Amino acid sequence: AAAPEGAQVGVAALQPVLRRSGGDLVYVVPFVPSRDGERLHCELEWLLTRNAGFACVVKLRASPSLRPVTLLAPWDAEDEGEEGAKAQSTFVIPRLSPSSSFAFLLQHVASAGSAKHVYLQLAVMHTTLEGDRLIRTLTLRLPVALHLNNVFRFADCDVLSTVFLKFFSFLGLKGQGQSCTQVLTKDLVKMLFAYRKRCAANTSPASLTLPPAIKTLPLAVQSAFKLPDLRGTLDQQVAALLRYLTLPVEEAVAALHPRIVPLLDQPDNVCAPTGVGDHIIVPVPIPPSSASLGADGVFLVDAGGGPLWLCFGPETPGEIVSELLGPPGAGPARVVDSTEGGAAVLSIADQLRRVSLRRAHRPVVLGSVDLLAGFMLEDDQGGHPSSRRFLAELHRSVQYYVE
């Protein structure tokens, strides 16, 4: 996008372009060529070389007892149905990336009756790069649960976390940033209250009772409020919310619970082959809490898509930094493969790429101490309490409903 002479175009002003084109936004600020050049190159290579569908028409069909009411995506849905009974089940977009994801929120509009299953079918009509017009369909048959306990028992925590993140981003882009944290927290409280009342009435009221299948969901929801990109400028926040709306499940989970891999003082079997393909053993990640960090440590952070961040503690010895990055003044700061420590870091980074959608398009970028602190989502961040305090407040709210 080009701004008029003497004017600037903010990220917020580009939303209509993304909404109508299905394009992607790459926003790197502040841009330092020596640090971010490779990152920008990988982002552009990823955008230009991956496959995509063009002239896409997407439609969701559902059983009569269900109605799609909200599309969680950067683009708009087309309203269908009579006034007062609108269904957002269709959208048309010039381009759709196979690595993007979107979600439909469904509403119960009628009883399923004696039916044992409900059905969903997603149809995507698109044109390939070769010019072929194709239609791809995905049909699901979902069992009707007679007991609420079965709903919680078979829930997928990663998918639920992703939907919560998308809903949070959707509300934020609608200008409801101040209230969306309250909306999501209230929805979470209602969910846990329903489980407590219907499925765990005999448990002790002294502790917060969580369904085993979604035990980490409250932490994921609170992490959405404290993500590092949401503490920057307005442009940074808008760019982050647009990216979160299209993150696939794998990358959304990594954003909500960053994978922080410690690189020092590891067992001898680290970087050894696992015996499965080219995979190697990597160090066990630590929780995203400052209590788990050492002031003299070195960490590789995978925060979902994008680059892998190499972060040093404030008291990391200079000789360790030199072993990984080479001697000072030897050029742009990047991991060298000529030392044992540097080669180990690059091997671990390669392993993290192997299990990622982007694979080779994820460079290792040097991160600051402040950036590392921003990934500590279990701590107090951005005016939001620590995870321990949040769970205590959640417990009090559920008890208030119970009493």
C-alpha positions in Angstrom: 0.0 0.0 0.0 1.3 3.4 -0.9 0.5 6.5 1.2 -0.3 9.9 -0.4 2.7 12.2 -0.5 3.5 13.5 3.0 1.2 11.0 4.7 1.6 7.7 6.4 -0.5 4.5 6.3 -1.0 2.8 9.6 -1.7 -0.9 10.0 -5.3 -0.2 11.0 -5.9 1.5 7.7 -4.8 -1.6 5.9 -7.5 -3.8 7.4 -9.9 -3.3 4.5 -7.2 -4.4 2.0 -6.6 -7.6 3.9 -10.3 -8.2 4.4 -11.0 -8.0 0.7 -7.9 -9.6 -0.7 -7.1 -12.5 1.7 -3.6 -11.2 1.8 -1.0 -11.5 4.6 0.5 -8.7 6.7 4.2 -8.7 7.6 5.0 -6.0 10.2 8.5 -5.7 11.6 9.3 -2.7 13.8 11.8 -1.4 14.6 13.4 -2.9 11.5 17.2 -3.4 11.8 18.6 -4.9 8.6 21.5 -6.7 10.3 19.0 -8.4 12.7 15.7 -8.6 10.8 16.9 -8.9 7.1 16.9 -12.7 7.2 13.6 -12.7 9.0 12.0 -10.5 6.4 13.5 -12.7 3.6 12.1 -15.8 5.1 8.6 -14.2 5.6 8.5 -13.1 2.0 9.8 -16.5 0.7 7.1 -18.3 2.8 4.4 -16.0 1.4 5.5 -16.3 -2.2 6.4 -19.9 -2.5 3.6 -21.7 -0.7 0.5 -22.9 -2.5 -2.8 -21.1 -2.2 -6.4 -21.2 -3.5 -7.8 -18.4 -5.6 -11.3 -17.1 -6.2 -12.5 -19.0 -3.2 -16.1 -19.6 -2.2 -16.4 -21.2 1.3 -19.7 -22.5 2.7 -20.5 -24.3 5.9 -23.6 -26.5 6.0 -25.0 -27.8 9.3 -27.9 -29.9 10.6 -31.1 -28.0 11.2 -30.5 -27.8 15.0 -27.3 -25.8 14.5 -26.7 -22.4 12.9 -23.3 -20.7 12.2 -23.7 -17.2 13.8 -20.1 -15.8 13.8 -17.1 -16.2 11.5 -13.8 -15.7 13.3 -11.5 -14.5 10.5 -10.1 -11.2 9.2 -12.5 -11.3 6.3 -16.3 -10.8 6.4 -19.0 -13.4 6.0 -22.1 -13.0 3.9 -25.3 -12.9 6.0 -28.0 -15.4 4.9 -31.5 -16.2 6.0 -34.4 -14.1 7.1 -34.1 -11.0 9.2 -33.6 -11.9 12.9 -32.3 -15.4 11.9 -29.1 -14.5 10.1 -26.5 -17.2 9.5 -22.9 -16.4 8.7 -22.1 -19.6 6.8 -20.5 -18.3 3.6 -17.6 -16.1 2.6 -16.0 -15.2 -0.7 -12.3 -14.3 -0.9 -9.8 -13.8 -3.7 -7.1 -15.9 -2.0 -7.0 -18.4 0.8 -3.7 -19.8 2.2 -3.7 -23.5 3.2 -1.7 -22.6 6.4 -4.4 -20.1 7.6 -7.3 -21.2 9.7 -10.7 -19.7 10.6 -13.5 -20.7 12.9 -17.3 -20.7 12.8 -19.2 -20.2 16.1 -22.4 -22.3 16.1 -25.6 -21.7 18.0 -28.2 -24.3 19.1 -31.5 -23.2 17.5 -33.5 -26.4 18.0 -33.4 -29.7 19.8 -31.7 -32.6 18.0 -34.6 -34.7 19.1 -34.0 -38.4 18.9 -31.1 -38.0 16.4 -27.9 -39.7 17.5 -25.7 -37.5 15.3 -25.5 -34.0 13.8 -23.6 -33.2 10.6 -21.3 -30.5 9.4 -19.9 -30.1 5.9 -17.4 -27.4 4.8 -17.1 -26.9 1.0 -14.3 -24.9 -0.5 -14.5 -24.0 -4.2 -11.2 -22.6 -5.5 -8.9 -22.2 -8.4 -5.4 -23.7 -8.3 -2.3 -22.0 -9.6 -2.5 -24.2 -12.7 -6.0 -22.8 -13.4 -8.1 -25.8 -12.4 -11.4 -25.1 -10.7 -11.8 -27.6 -7.8 -14.1 -28.1 -4.9 -12.9 -29.7 -1.6 -15.3 -30.9 1.0 -14.9 -32.0 4.6 -17.9 -33.8 6.2 -18.1 -34.5 9.9 -20.6 -36.7 11.8 -20.6 -35.7 15.4 -22.4 -37.7 18.1 -25.1 -36.0 20.2 -24.0 -36.2 23.9 -26.8 -37.1 26.3 -24.6 -36.2 29.3 -22.6 -33.0 29.7 -19.8 -35.0 31.2 -19.1 -36.5 27.8 -18.8 -33.0 26.2 -16.0 -32.1 28.7 -14.4 -35.5 28.5 -13.8 -35.4 24.8 -13.1 -31.7 24.4 -9.9 -30.8 22.6 -8.0 -28.2 24.7 -5.7 -27.1 21.9 -8.7 -26.3 19.6 -10.6 -24.6 22.4 -7.6 -22.5 23.2 -7.3 -21.5 19.5 -11.0 -20.5 19.4 -10.6 -18.4 22.5 -7.6 -16.6 21.0 -9.5 -16.0 17.7 -12.5 -14.7 19.6 -10.3 -12.4 21.7 -8.7 -11.1 18.5 -12.1 -10.7 16.8 -13.4 -8.6 19.6 -10.2 -6.6 19.8 -10.4 -5.6 16.1 -14.0 -4.7 16.6 -12.9 -2.0 19.1 -13.9 -4.0 22.2 -10.4 -4.4 23.6 -11.3 -3.1 27.0 -14.2 -5.4 27.5 -13.1 -8.6 25.6 -11.0 -9.8 28.6 -14.1 -9.6 30.8 -16.2 -11.4 28.1 -13.7 -14.3 27.7 -13.3 -14.6 31.5 -17.0 -14.7 32.0 -17.4 -17.4 29.3 -14.7 -19.4 31.0 -16.3 -19.0 34.5 -19.7 -20.2 33.0 -18.0 -23.2 31.5 -16.3 -24.2 34.7 -19.4 -23.6 36.7 -21.4 -25.9 34.4 -18.8 -28.6 34.9 -18.8 -28.1 38.6 -22.6 -28.2 39.0 -23.3 -31.0 36.5 -20.3 -33.2 36.5 -18.3 -32.6 39.8 -20.9 -31.6 42.4 -19.3 -33.8 45.1 -15.8 -32.3 44.8 -14.4 -30.1 47.6 -15.3 -26.4 47.3 -11.9 -25.5 48.7 -10.2 -25.9 45.3 -10.9 -25.1 41.7 -12.2 -28.2 39.9 -11.0 -28.4 36.2 -12.1 -30.9 33.6 -9.1 -33.2 33.0 -9.3 -32.8 29.2 -9.1 -29.0 29.3 -7.1 -28.5 32.5 -4.7 -26.0 30.9 -7.5 -24.0 29.2 -7.7 -21.2 31.9 -3.9 -20.6 31.6 -4.2 -20.4 27.8 -7.1 -17.9 28.0 -5.2 -15.7 30.4 -2.1 -15.9 28.2 -4.1 -14.3 25.4 -4.5 -11.2 27.5 -0.8 -10.9 28.1 0.8 -11.7 24.7 3.9 -9.6 24.1 2.8 -8.1 20.8 -0.3 -6.6 22.5 1.9 -4.3 24.7 3.3 -2.3 21.9 2.0 0.5 19.7 -1.4 0.6 18.1 0.0 -0.7 14.8 1.8 -3.5 16.6 -1.4 -4.5 18.4 -3.5 -4.5 15.2 -0.9 -6.5 13.3 -0.8 -9.0 16.1 -4.6 -9.4 16.3 -4.8 -9.9 12.5 -2.1 -12.6 12.7 -3.8 -14.4 15.6 -7.1 -14.6 13.7 -5.5 -16.8 11.1 -3.1 -18.9 13.2 -3.5 -22.6 12.8 -3.9 -24.6 16.0 -0.2 -25.6 16.3 1.0 -22.0 16.1 -1.8 -20.6 18.3 -0.9 -23.1 21.1 2.8 -22.1 20.8 1.9 -18.4 21.0 -0.3 -19.0 24.1 2.3 -21.2 25.8 5.8 -20.3 24.4 8.2 -23.2 24.1 11.3 -22.0 26.0 14.2 -24.4 25.5 17.2 -24.0 27.9 20.5 -24.5 26.1 23.1 -24.7 28.9 23.9 -27.5 31.3 21.9 -30.2 29.4 22.3 -34.0 29.5 24.7 -35.7 27.2 21.9 -37.2 25.1 20.7 -33.8 23.9 21.1 -33.6 20.1 21.4 -37.4 19.8 19.3 -39.1 17.1 15.9 -40.4 18.3 15.9 -43.2 15.7 12.9 -41.7 14.0 13.9 -40.1 10.7 16.1 -37.1 11.2 14.7 -36.1 14.5 17.0 -35.5 17.5 16.5 -35.1 21.2 16.0 -31.6 22.4 16.1 -30.2 26.0 12.9 -30.3 28.0 11.2 -26.9 27.7 10.7 -24.8 30.9 7.5 -23.1 32.0 7.1 -19.4 30.8 7.8 -18.0 34.3 10.7 -15.9 35.5 11.1 -18.4 38.4 12.3 -21.0 35.9 14.9 -18.7 34.3 18.5 -18.4 35.3 20.1 -15.0 35.0 23.1 -16.5 33.3 21.2 -18.8 30.9 20.7 -19.1 27.2 17.3 -19.9 25.7 15.7 -20.7 22.4 12.1 -19.5 22.3 9.4 -20.8 19.9 6.4 -18.5 20.2 4.4 -19.8 17.3 5.3 -19.2 13.6 7.8 -16.5 12.8 11.4 -16.6 13.9 13.0 -18.6 16.7 14.3 -16.2 19.3 17.8 -16.7 20.8 17.8 -14.9 24.2 20.6 -14.5 26.7 20.1 -13.8 30.4 21.4 -10.5 31.8 24.3 -12.2 33.5 25.3 -14.7 30.8 29.1 -14.9 30.7 30.8 -13.2 27.7 32.7 -16.4 26.7 29.4 -18.2 26.2 28.0 -15.4 24.0 31.2 -15.5 22.0 31.1 -19.2 21.5 27.6 -19.0 20.1 27.8 -15.8 18.1 31.5 -15.5 17.4 33.9 -12.8 18.6 32.6 -9.2 18.9 32.9 -7.1 15.8 33.0 -10.2 13.5 29.9 -9.1 11.6 26.1 -9.3 12.2 25.2 -11.2 15.3 24.1 -14.7 14.3 24.8 -18.2 15.5 28.0 -19.7 14.1 28.4 -23.3 13.3 32.1 -23.4 13.7 31.9 -24.1 17.5 30.4 -27.0 19.4 27.9 -24.8 21.2 26.8 -23.0 18.1 26.4 -26.2 16.1 24.2 -27.6 19.0 22.0 -24.5 18.9 21.5 -24.8 15.1 20.7 -28.5 15.4 18.0 -27.8 18.1 16.6 -25.0 15.9 16.5 -27.5 13.0 14.5 -29.9 15.1 12.0 -27.2 16.1 11.6 -26.4 12.4 10.9 -30.1 11.5 7.8 -30.2 13.6 6.6 -26.8 12.4 4.3 -25.9 9.5 6.8 -23.3 8.2 9.9 -25.6 8.5 12.8 -23.8 6.8 11.2 -20.4 6.9 12.0 -19.8 10.5 15.4 -18.1 11.1 17.1 -17.8 14.4 17.0 -14.2 15.5 18.8 -12.6 18.4 16.3 -11.4 21.1 16.8 -9.0 24.0 16.5 -9.5 27.7 13.2 -7.5 27.6 11.9 -9.7 24.9 12.6 -12.8 26.9 10.9 -11.3 29.9 7.8 -10.6 27.8 7.4 -14.3 27.1 7.0 -15.0 30.8 3.2 -15.3 30.5 2.8 -16.9 33.9 4.0 -13.7 35.6 2.3 -10.4 36.1 2.3 -8.8 32.6 0.6 -5.8 31.1 -1.5 -5.1 34.2 -2.8 -8.6 34.3 -2.1 -10.9 37.3 0.1 -13.9 37.5 -1.4 -17.3 36.6 -1.6 -18.3 40.2 -3.6 -15.2 41.1 -5.8 -15.6 38.0 -6.7 -19.1 39.0 -7.5 -18.0 42.5 -9.8 -15.3 41.1 -11.4 -17.8 38.8 -12.1 -20.1 41.8 -13.8 -17.3 43.7 -16.0 -16.5 40.7 -17.1 -20.1 40.2 -17.8 -20.4 43.9 -19.9 -17.2 43.7 -22.1 -18.9 41.1 -22.3 -22.1 43.1 -23.5 -20.3 46.2 
